[in-house]
Amino acid sequence: MDRCTECDCELGYVLNDDQLCQVKGIPYCVFQQDGECIECQNGAVLKEGICIKCDFPCQECDPEDRSKCTLCFEDFVLTAEEQCTLGTFEEPVSCLEGEFVSLDTIECTKVEEGYRLTGPTSTTPCAKNCLECDSTDCLRCDTKWYPFEPQGEEC
């Protein structure tokens, strides 16, 4: 369904967090009948009259496990592990450790100092004064800084 602004939604529809019109009262639903959803927006799957949002980049997923993809959005390919990865059937993009796939260029990009990987296509900043980190700890601090004891997220 096309993206819309608040004034573009028809009567009985509301604007959701993804800026798409959905049936009022049923998240991610684009059509309902007798109080139950019969069609979900892209990125959600129908289960027992409700829509379950799939994990990105799944366009459709297993309603029992939102992270198991059955169909991927454009520029992604479905793997045997039921995951979506950037690339095509001919050339899936596979990055080295410490790299991620830039959605701007669809190429592997090295994670910048002071950031950590949070997924195949995303990074997040480390704590202040931390040059290298994992999901819980600062592994390497900026000059003149040292990790808190016991090792903590901040330097």
SVG drawing of the C-alpha trace seen along z (x, -y; Angstrom):
<svg xmlns="http://www.w3.org/2000/svg" viewBox="-19 -16 65 40">
<polyline fill="none" stroke="black" stroke-width="0.4" points="0.0,0.0 1.3,-3.5 2.8,-5.7 0.4,-8.4 0.0,-11.4 -2.6,-11.7 -5.1,-13.4 -4.8,-10.7 -6.3,-7.9 -9.9,-7.0 -12.7,-6.8 -12.2,-3.7 -8.4,-3.8 -5.7,-5.4 -2.0,-6.2 0.3,-3.7 3.9,-4.1 5.3,-3.2 3.3,-6.1 0.9,-3.7 -2.9,-3.6 -4.2,-0.6 -7.7,0.5 -8.6,-1.3 -8.0,1.0 -6.1,3.7 -2.3,2.9 -0.8,3.6 -4.1,4.6 -5.1,3.1 -8.5,4.9 -10.9,6.4 -14.2,8.3 -16.5,8.9 -14.0,7.4 -11.2,9.7 -8.3,8.8 -8.2,10.5 -5.1,8.8 -1.9,7.4 0.5,4.7 3.9,5.8 6.1,6.8 3.4,8.4 1.7,11.9 -1.9,12.9 -2.7,15.2 -6.2,15.9 -7.6,12.5 -4.7,10.4 -1.5,9.2 1.9,10.0 4.8,7.7 7.8,9.6 11.4,8.8 13.0,6.6 14.0,7.4 11.3,10.2 8.4,9.1 6.5,12.2 7.4,14.6 6.4,17.6 3.6,16.3 5.1,18.5 8.6,17.0 8.8,13.5 12.5,13.9 11.9,16.8 11.4,15.3 9.3,16.8 9.7,13.8 12.2,10.9 11.9,7.2 13.6,6.0 17.4,6.2 17.3,9.1 17.5,12.9 16.1,15.7 18.7,18.1 18.3,21.8 18.3,20.7 15.0,18.8 16.8,15.4 17.0,12.5 20.4,11.3 21.4,8.4 22.2,9.4 20.7,11.4 20.4,15.1 23.4,14.9 25.6,12.8 24.5,12.7 26.5,10.1 28.6,11.8 30.9,9.6 34.0,10.3 34.1,10.1 33.9,6.4 32.0,5.4 28.4,4.7 26.3,4.2 25.7,0.5 22.1,0.1 23.2,-3.0 25.8,-1.1 24.8,2.6 28.5,3.2 30.5,4.4 31.7,1.5 34.1,1.6 32.6,0.7 33.9,-2.7 35.9,-3.1 33.6,-3.8 30.7,-1.8 29.6,1.9 27.6,4.2 24.0,4.6 22.9,6.6 23.9,7.4 23.0,3.9 23.3,1.7 25.7,0.3 25.3,-1.6 27.7,-3.9 29.7,-2.6 29.6,-4.4 31.4,-7.8 35.2,-7.5 35.0,-3.9 36.7,-3.0 35.7,0.7 32.8,2.5 30.5,5.5 26.9,5.5 27.7,5.2 31.3,4.0 33.9,1.5 36.8,3.4 39.2,0.6 39.1,-3.0 40.2,-6.3 43.6,-7.7 43.8,-8.7 40.7,-6.6 40.4,-3.1 37.6,-0.6 35.7,-0.7 36.3,2.3 34.7,4.7 34.8,4.2 31.9,2.1 30.3,0.4 31.8,-3.0 35.4,-4.2"/>
</svg>
